[in-house]
Amino acid sequence: MGKDNNSRREFIKKSAGVSAAIMAGGILPGFSAASYKRIPGANDKLRASVMGVNSRGNALAQNFAFQKNCDVIHLCDVDSRAIDKCSANVKKVQDHTPAGFEDFRKSLESKDVDLMVIATPDHWHAPAALLAMQAGKHVYLEKPCSHNPNEGEMLVKAALRYGKSVQMGNQRRSWPNIIKGINELKEGIIGRPYFGKGWYSSNRGPIGVGKVAPVPGWLNWDLWQGPAPRREYMDNIVHYNWHWFWHWGTGEALNNGTHMVDILRWGFGVDYPVKVSSNGGRFCYDDDWETPDTQVINMDFKEGVSMTWEGRSCNGKHVEGAAVGAIFYGEKGSLLITGGNSYTVFDLKNNIVKEGKDTVAIDPRDTANPSSHLDALHIRNFFNNIISGEKLVADIDSGHKSTLLVQLGNIAQQVGHSLEIDPSDGHIIGDKDAKKLWSRRYEKGWEMKL
C-alpha cells in the first residue's frame, strides 16, 4: 500500500477518535469508554451507516455506496420493509449487503462505522446527529439540520467540541453552475443586489382526518417518535405526512424553503436578520394538516437587504417558469437560479445577458432523488473534508444559519406577529411567547445533552 493511502488511513483513525473521552450517558446503551478505544476508523475506505432509508435515505444510501472510497455497511430504520428494500438496492451498487438495524444506536456502537448519514423525519435530525458525534462519527445531515433553533445551536457547539465533520444537505452549494452564478453575483454582474425572492410550489393533496389505529407490525412506533413526547399512532402520519405536524415536522418552509433561503443568504453574504415576519395558513383543505400550505416569510437584514420566501404546497403555478427557485434583484439587473444546475442574468429591461446551463434534467419535486449526479459532488466534498481537511461547503454553522431563518419565519407565523431579531446571534429580542418556541419539550430520557 502506498504512502498516500497510509496517510489517509491514519487521518481517518485520528479523526474518528477525537471525542473518545466525552459522552452523554444513558441514550447509547452498551457504549463504554473502552468502546471508544476500539474505534480505528476505516482502512482505505470510509464506512457509512445510513439512518432513515425509506425514501430520501434510500437514494442517499445508493449514492454513498456508489462512491469509490465508501462502503455502506449499515442501514438503520424503524420500518423493517425499508431496510429490506434499501438493502437490495445498495447490493446492486456495491459488492456486499449492508447489515440492518432497527435501532440506530446499535450501529453507532460499532467500531467499524466512520460516518452516519441521517435522512429521518425532522424531529430526529439534531438528536441523532448529536449522538453520532458523541459516538465518534462524522455526520452527513439532511436539511433541515434541526427541528428548532436551540437544537441547531447545540449542533454547532457539538461539532467543535467533538471535532467531527458535519455536512448539511444543502447540495446546491456544490453544484458547479450555482457556484458560478453566486460568484458572478458577488463580482457585481447585477450591481448591488438588495432584494431576493425564493419559492416552492406543488400540488399536494389533502391528508384527511386521522384515526387512532393499531401500530403496523413492520413499524417500531416508539422508536420512530424517539425524542418527541409520545402520541398515539394515527393512520395518516407515517411516512410523509409528519411534515405537516409541528410535533414532528417543520412545514414546507423547512422542507423545501431551506434550500432556496440558503441560496439567498449565500448570495447576499448575510448571517442573521433584524426583523422577520410571516403570513399564511392552512387554506386549501380542511384536514389534520397544521403547518401552512401557503406562506410568505419576509426577512430584513442590517446590511440593507431583504429577502422573502413564498411556499405554495397546494397550488403548483410556476414562478419565473419554475416550480422552485431563487432570484436576486439588483441595481443593474437580476440573477435567476431555478431548481436545476443553472443560472440566468437579466438586465433592467428583462433581456438575457448571460446564462450558465446544465444539460442534465432535474426534477426538483422528486422528494427522494432529484439530482443524484450533482449530490455526489456534495458527498465527495464531505469525504475530502474528513480525509484531507478540504473546507466543507455546507458546514453545520452555515446550515444552522440558513435553517434558523425559516425557523424564525415559522415562529412568527405561530405567534401571529413579526419578530425583532438580534443580528449578532439570531436570537429573538423580547417577546416571551416567541421565545417559548426556541426549543421544544422532549420525551423523558431523550433530552439532547452536550
Secondary structure, 3 states (H helix, E strand, C coil): CCHHHHHHHHHHHHHHCCCCCCCCCCCCCCCCHHHHHCCCCCCCCEEEEEECCCCHHHHHHHHHHHCCCEEEEEEECCEHHHHHHHHHHHHHHCCCCCEEECCHHHHHCCCCCCEEEECCCHHHHHHHHHHHHHCCCEEEECCCCCCCHHHHHHHHHHHHHHCCCEEECCHHHHCHHHHHHHHHHHCCCCCCEEEEEEEEECECCCCCCCCECCCCCCECHHHHHCCCCCCCCECCCCCCHHHHCCCCCCHHHHHHHHHHHHHHHHHHCCCCCCEEEEEEECCCCCCCCCCCCEEEEEEECCCCCEEEEEEECECCCCECCECEEEEEEECCEEEEEECCCCEEEEECCCCEEEEECCCCCCCCCCCCCCCHHHHHHHHHHHHHHHHHCCCCCCEHHHHHHHHHHHHHHHHHHHHCCCEEECCCCCCECCCHHHHHHHCCCCCCCCCCCC
